[in-house]
Amino acid sequence: MNYLDYISIDPNIRFGRPCIKGTRISVSDLLGWMASGMNMEEILADFPEL
């Protein structure tokens, strides 16, 4: 598995932060939600584009 299949970096999107490909959701946001206790079902309910 290559992370570039799932992660994109574009200086014009979210100030160049790594994002989930095809979305404007940053990897750091996703990790932050998980660290705060959200599980994948909750995250997917809030962000079905994932």
C-alpha positions as CSV (number, residue, x, y, z in Angstrom):
1,M,0.0,0.0,0.0
2,N,1.4,3.4,-1.0
3,Y,0.2,6.4,1.1
4,L,0.1,8.5,-2.1
5,D,-2.9,6.4,-3.2
6,Y,-4.9,7.9,-0.3
7,I,-3.1,11.2,0.6
8,S,-2.7,14.3,-1.6
9,I,-0.6,17.5,-0.9
10,D,-1.6,20.6,-2.8
11,P,-0.4,24.1,-1.8
12,N,-3.8,25.5,-2.9
13,I,-5.8,23.2,-0.6
14,R,-5.7,23.6,3.2
15,F,-2.4,25.5,3.0
16,G,-0.6,22.5,1.7
17,R,-1.5,20.2,4.5
18,P,-1.7,16.5,3.6
19,C,-5.4,15.7,2.9
20,I,-7.4,12.6,2.2
21,K,-7.4,12.4,-1.6
22,G,-10.5,13.8,-3.2
23,T,-11.5,15.7,-0.1
24,R,-10.5,18.8,1.9
25,I,-10.2,16.8,5.0
26,S,-6.7,17.0,6.4
27,V,-4.9,14.0,7.8
28,S,-4.2,16.0,11.0
29,D,-8.0,16.7,11.4
30,L,-8.7,13.0,11.0
31,L,-6.1,11.9,13.5
32,G,-7.2,14.6,15.9
33,W,-10.8,13.3,15.8
34,M,-9.6,9.8,16.5
35,A,-7.3,11.0,19.3
36,S,-10.3,12.8,20.9
37,G,-12.2,9.6,21.0
38,M,-14.3,9.5,17.8
39,N,-14.5,6.1,16.3
40,M,-14.6,5.4,12.5
41,E,-18.4,5.0,12.5
42,E,-18.9,8.5,14.0
43,I,-16.3,10.0,11.6
44,L,-17.9,8.3,8.6
45,A,-21.4,9.5,9.7
46,D,-20.1,13.1,9.8
47,F,-18.0,12.8,6.7
48,P,-19.6,10.2,4.3
49,E,-17.2,11.3,1.5
50,L,-14.5,9.3,3.3
